[in-house]
Amino acid sequence: SAGIMEEGEDAMSFFDRTGAAVRDIKMDDIVDNIVLERPEFVDESKVAAANAAAGLGAEAEEEEGAETGLRHPVEQATVLALCLDVANSNPRDGITGDEMAPYIDAVVAAPMNWMVHSSALLERSWLECESLKRRERGIFQIQALVDQHTTRLTLTQSSAAAIEAADPAERRLRFLHAVAYPPRWELRRDLAQRYAGFGAFATAAEIYEELGLWEEVVDCFKVLERFGRAERLLRKQLEANGGMANATPRMLTSLGDVTQDPTFYERAWEVSRGRYARAQVNLGSYHLGKGKMAEARDAYLLALAVKPLQPDIWFRLGAITMRLKEWDTSLNAFSNAVMQVPDAAEAWGNVGAIHMQKDDYESAYPALQEGLKHMRRNWRMWENQFITTVNLGKYGEGLYICHQLLDMRDARAAERNQKQGTHGGVVGSGARDDKKGAAKRPEFNVKYLGILVKRIAVENDAGRELSHDRLLERLGALLDRAVNELPSNPVLWEILSLYHARLGDAEKLLDCRARQCRAAQGVARWEREADPTNEVVACLIKYARAVLSYAASAQVYEAKMYLASSLRRVNERLADPGALLQLKELREKVEAKLEAGQETTTELPNETEL
């Protein structure tokens, strides 16, 4: 018969005759596939010439097993064992998968036995499920391996002919103990997990339901937001198991998830005798959703006392205790989070922020440095690091951080322009993007430049020598870049005027004061609102004082005309009376200076306040 070795027949002839009828899913079977099954050469003639030079003929290429050298299923099973040894003795990364692939390809290339070939296809599928472009073929292959155990018509077993062509049981059992092929129910469970990881929770729920894994079914229903069906299933299982008295902690916790009743979490915690951490985690999440921070904190502390290796829960606890201003508890929580996940950038940033709240800038500095190492585009951490470096006297790093913040601003502006160009046909889309981006990432804070000017230029860091670090030159380059990118900000022009006052450049100081006035008047309809009007008056007062101090005759005349025209536009009912009176007196002094023809003073005013 076909399944029995005939008298005088060798093993190789027997396996050649019986074969291995296993459904092998090809890459071409996948819809919209762009990956080749095997590498293909552009010029096959060069490949043939290379084979001829090596003494390999066409018959050698077509001979079965010539590429792998495997002639017996036992040899193939040994190769698969070596493949598993590679997986068990190396870390789970892409390199390990590449090392396993040649072993599997050697077995798949020459099918000889049903069980050995199925094991090779299964191991190949496990590897391909880790690949973005091959995971679909991997899941379909596992589905085909599951379907070949049934007589049902399925996606991978779509005809009666395919069912009849399947190997009988006696042939499938050969070499069963020579390979690590899982039982059918384990294979189906693995398939359901793959579907759930792929996002096909409905299909995974069906498989879990057939296997009787009710808790996994409920988890899938919760993701699908089928809470009513999940609740009915849980209550049905509870009745079948003897009611609430025999309920497991996981079932009670799942029932609390679908009903949003915290008493089920508390019951699960009692049933587990305080050992089921998930009950307290979900109870803490429930209280957090209701805004009960203290209750959420207590629940997370109980969960972490039982199961401390939960970095996400440590982070959540740290965020809650920061809101409650419990800095010691928060610092401990974030410290545990970064110990378990060293590249958790936001946790490092929060550690630095807590140290800043304690005025411990020495400890905040390395924490923020570590956070920025892993998340360079987080503007909040950059701003906190700026405050830290200034308080530590690291002004050079403060200048570098301001450049980084300006770079991020430029990147955001380019991104907004690109979005507006892409969605130009959608009415209001650009405005929504700008508004959303502004809420998450504010514009550059020019007050940081004022802090640097005050510390470096005005106060001169208590007389420290600055020529070695060239801080003044670097500060000037930063200010020039800032005014080129933000020319309409009056605060920035005032900061620049203080910088030029420190350098003794009177002409540039006067120019900055004039530009400050124009920037303040650039606000739309400033004459109709009180705050913009008072800001314009304040800028005009500073400009008039600078003119009185050192302006030349031509500059005094220009200032007189400019002050006169600006005063005509000021609404006296909105402006502060005292400031407006002071501005008028300064204008009169400017006119008197012009009439007297006074010369420019050589001493600059002592401007130190922003």
C-alpha positions, 0 to 999 in steps of 0.5 A: 500500500501507499503507506507501507514500505514494500519488501526490498525498498530502501528508506529513501525510495519510500520517502520519495514515494510517500512525500509530505502533503503539507500546504505551504503558503507562498508569498505570491498567495498573499494579496498585494505582496511585494516580497520575493519568495527567494532572491532573483538575479537580474542576469541569470546568464552570469549565474549559469556561467559561475556554476559552469566555472565551478563544475556544476551542471544544470542537472545538479541544480535540479536534483532534489536535495542537491542544495542542502545535502539532506537525504533523510527526514532524520537529518532534517529533524536534526537540522531543526534541533540545531535551529532551536538550539540557536534560538535558545542560546541567543537573545531574541533579536533580528540577528538570531532570526537571520541565523535560524533562517538557513536551517529552516530553508534547508528543510523547507526546500526538500519536503520528505515527511509530513511532521518534519515539514510541518515543524519547519513551516511552523518555525518559519512562521514564528520568525516571519511573524516578527517581520513587518512585510512577512507577518501576514504570510506567517499567520496564514501559514499557521492557519493552514497548519491548524486547518490541516487537522480538520475536514472543514472548508476554510480559507487555506483549505477551500476544496474537498480535493485539498482535504482528500489529498491530506496524509493519513494519520499513520503517516503524520505520526512518523517522526513525531518524537523527533521534532518539537511540534506542539499539540493542536490546541497549543497551536490554535492558542498560539494562532489566536495570540498572533491574531490578537497581536495583529489586531484581529481580535474578533477572529482571536475571540472565536478561536479562544471561545472554541478552546474554552479560554473564556478569560482571553475571550473577555479580554478580546471583547473588551478591546472590541468594546463589546461589553454587554456580550463580555458581561453575559459570557462572564456571568454565564461562566460564573453560574456554570462554576458555582456562582461568585463563591467560586469565581477566580480573581481574574474573572472578577477583575474582568467583570469589573472592567466590563461593568465599571463597578469597583466592588468587583476589583475589591472582591478580586483582591480579597479572593486572591488574599492580596496577591492579584496585583491586576485588581488593584491596578484596574481599581487605581485606573478606575479612580484615576478616571474619576479624578480621585487621585488619593484613592488611585495612589493608594491602589497603585501602591498596593499593586506595586507592593505585590508586583513591583516590576511594572514600570508603567504603573510606577510612572503613573504613580509618579504622575499622580503624586506630582499632582498631589505635590508628594515629592518624595513619593513621586521621586521614588516612583520615577526612580523605580521606573527609570531603574526598570526602563533606563531609556524612559525619557519622560520619567528622567525628565520628571525626576529632574523636575522634582529635583527642581521643585526641591531647588536641588539643581545639582541633582536635576542636571544629570537627570535632565541630561539623561532624559534629553539623551533619549528624547531630543525633541521634548521642548519641556525638558529643554526648558527645564534644563535651561533653568537648571543650567542658568542656576548652576552658572553653566551659561554656555550650555544655556546658549546652546539650549536656546539654539535648540529651542529655536531649531525646534521652532523652525521645524514646527514652522516647516511642518505647519507650512507643509500641512497647509500645502498638503491640505490646502483644499480643506477649509480650516484644516491648517488653522486646526493644525496650528491651534493643536500644535500651539497647545502642545508646543508653545512658541519660543520664550524670549524671556530666556534670552533676557535672563542670559543677557542679565546674567552674562552682559549686565551682571557679568556673573559677579565680575567673572572674566568672560573673554575665555569662553567668548560668552558675549560673542556667542550671546550676540550671535544668538540674539541676532538669530532670534531677531531675524526669526522673531522681528515683531517681538518688542520684548526681544528688541528691548533685550537686544538694546540692553546687550548693546548698552553693555557693549557700549554701542550707542547707535545700535541701542537707539536703533533697537529702541526705535524698532521696539516701538515699531514692533509694539505698534505692529499689533492690530488695532492697538489703539482700541485696547488698553494693554497694547496702548500702555505697552506702546506708551512704555516703549515710547518712554524708553525710546525718548530717554535714549534719545535724550541721553545720546542722540545726534541732531538728525536723530533728535529731529527724527525722534521728535517727529516720530513721538509727535505722530505716535502721541496723536494715535494714542487714545488718552482714555485707554492709556495710563494717565501717569505714563502718558504725562511722563511721555509728554514731558519727555517729548517736550524735553526732546523738542527743547534739546533740538532747539538748543542743539545739544551734542550727544553724550558719550556716556550710555544710560545705565539700563539694567532692567527689562 
